[in-house]
Each structure stands twice: as structure tokens, then as C-alpha cells.
């Protein structure tokens, strides 16, 4: 009772239906859903990766729906999909048989980040009260591992593709702080970055849900008006 429909499990990550490929002036236009594509950071990484593929003629990104629309020459889709997979992303497209190769988004549990945050705070406290240096070091490492593995993975992929995005820079900064023995600072920076990433992703999910809910509401209104009009005409 009173629960926001956008927060129900069925619509937590509301996504519009994915279109099929179509021919456009001798080329093929295909929408590709990439569930890991949440922000301009991923867009830039994908754009740079696909820029070197000669068969790709045009790219259009829709971050709200996590859809990349690619215009390419015939038979040019496989290298595009391979390039996207090489970044650690899973492309979702309609196959030749009409079936949808779906990549479901996996929700991460909240408790690792919560424990990482607690460990980061305890590392700060341990440093302030002057405990043995090993105590804040261990707590900081636990915090970085609990909150930063995804960032390190994304950062490594970015560096491997010569892309110094925020994930790469954050990975370098935190690693440098750990090497210099700035344990609490490294832990807190990584945890706060992970929290910011989570807030951004949830905000996009919320905006996507509201957008789709509005479209459904307008559709329902149109159907209601049409039905009312038809009933009036029939009664007349």
C-alpha cells in the first residue's frame, strides 16, 4: 500500500523494448543494449574502441536506455560486438532468428559496500588514536577490496585501451596512496567514489523508470480517450 511503483522489483531497472536491425541506404542500423553502460565514462571508452573499426559509420548513444545504435556496412556487426566484449561489457542484440540475446543486469548486494565503509571509518579512527600502523593498514585494505574491485577492473580496462578516464585515475590515485602508506585516506577515497557511482546508477534507474512510466501513462490516456470516443460514436 502506497509503495512507489517505480521501486517495485519488476520495474527497478525499467528498460524499453529493444528494436531490431534495419537497412538504411545500403547500410545496417542495429541497436545494441549494453547494461554496463551507465554514464559518459563508458560512452567515451566504447566510442574510442569502435573508432578504429572501418566498417562502423555512425554511433548514437542513449545512456538513459543503455542503448548504442550502430550504423555499419553489411557483415560489419561481429567486430563491433567483439570490441564491446573486449571492454568487459555484454552486448545485447536481436539475433538473425528474431530472438533477443539478453544480458540481465545483476544487482550487487549492498552489504560489501557497507562493511567497506565501516572499515574505512575504523581505519580513520585507528590512525587518529595512534594504534599500531598495522591496524589502519589492514582495515584500509579491507575497505579498498570491499568497495574498489569494480573500479580497479574498469581502470585496468581503460588503461589497457589507453583511456585515462575517472576509473583509471582513481585506481592510480588510490594505489599511490597505499604505496605511500596513506591507508585511511586511500580507503575513504575509494569508498566515497563507490558510493558516488552507486548514487549515479540509481539516479539513472529512477529517471529511466519515471520516463517509461510517463510514456505508459500517456499511452493509457490515449487508449482511454479512443475508447471513450468510440463508445460515444457507437451510442450516437
C-alpha positions, -999 to 999 in steps of 0.1 A, spaced: 0 0 0 13 34 -10 46 19 -25 60 38 -54 56 16 -85 90 26 -97 105 10 -67 89 -24 -71 112 -53 -82 95 -56 -116 104 -21 -126 135 -13 -106 156 -11 -138 128 -3 -163 141 -7 -198 122 -1 -230 120 -29 -256 150 -32 -279 144 -26 -316 156 -49 -344 182 -42 -372 171 -23 -403 186 -14 -436 193 23 -442 208 34 -476 228 3 -482 239 1 -446 227 -17 -415 214 1 -384 214 -20 -353 205 -11 -317 227 -28 -291 219 -27 -254 248 -26 -230 236 -29 -194 270 -19 -180 268 15 -199 257 39 -173 275 72 -179 296 92 -203 327 74 -190 316 42 -205 304 60 -236 338 75 -243 355 42 -237 332 24 -262 334 53 -287 372 52 -287 372 15 -291 349 14 -321 366 44 -337 392 21 -352 367 -2 -369 364 8 -406 330 -9 -410 314 14 -384 300 46 -400 279 61 -372 273 58 -335 244 71 -314 244 66 -276 213 66 -254 226 64 -219 191 66 -204 181 33 -221 217 19 -222 214 15 -259 241 21 -286 228 23 -321 255 15 -347 253 21 -385 277 -2 -403 283 -18 -437 268 -53 -442 285 -81 -422 302 -54 -400 284 -63 -368 307 -92 -354 338 -70 -350 316 -44 -332 303 -70 -307 338 -84 -302 352 -49 -295 325 -43 -269 331 -76 -253 368 -69 -251 359 -40 -227 343 -63 -203 307 -54 -215 280 -77 -226 262 -66 -258 225 -75 -262 211 -77 -298 183 -93 -317 198 -124 -335 190 -134 -370 163 -158 -358 145 -129 -342 153 -140 -306 168 -115 -282 203 -123 -269 195 -109 -234 221 -99 -208 204 -95 -175 218 -69 -151 230 -84 -118 223 -63 -88 252 -62 -63 244 -68 -27 247 -37 -5 265 -52 24 300 -53 10 300 -16 4 285 -10 39 313 -31 55 339 -14 34 326 20 46 327 8 82 363 -4 77 373 29 62 359 48 92 376 25 116 409 30 97 405 67 102 398 63 139 427 39 143 450 65 127 437 93 149 441 74 182 476 62 173 471 25 172 498 2 157 503 11 120 492 -24 110 457 -18 123 447 10 100 466 -7 71 446 -39 74 413 -20 78 421 2 48 429 -28 26 396 -44 36 378 -12 27 396 -9 -7 389 -46 -15 353 -44 -4 345 -12 -24 371 -9 -51 374 -41 -71 350 -29 -98 368 4 -100 402 -14 -104 387 -37 -130 373 -8 -150 405 12 -145 426 -17 -159 404 -20 -189 407 18 -195 445 18 -191 448 -12 -214 429 8 -241 450 40 -234 420 58 -219 427 78 -188 391 80 -175 380 85 -140 382 48 -131 419 47 -143 428 79 -125 410 67 -93 428 34 -94 462 51 -98 455 76 -70 444 50 -45 472 27 -54 497 56 -49 482 65 -16 485 28 -4 522 27 -16 529 59 4 513 45 35 483 68 35 460 39 45 429 57 59 429 83 31 431 57 4 403 37 19 380 66 24 385 80 -11 377 46 -27 346 41 -5 333 76 -13 339 70 -50 320 37 -49 291 54 -31 290 82 -58 290 55 -85 261 38 -68 241 70 -64 247 79 -101 235 44 -112 204 45 -90 196 80 -102 197 69 -138 175 39 -130 150 62 -113 149 87 -142 145 58 -167 116 44 -147 99 78 -145 104 83 -182 89 50 -191 61 54 -166 52 87 -182 52 71 -216 29 43 -204 6 68 -187 3 89 -219 -4 57 -239 -31 47 -214 -47 81 -217 -47 79 -254 -63 45 -253 -89 57 -228 -97 87 -250 -100 65 -280 -123 40 -262 -145 69 -249 -147 84 -284 -156 50 -299 -183 45 -272 -198 79 -279 -199 73 -316 -215 39 -311 -241 54 -287 -248 81 -312 
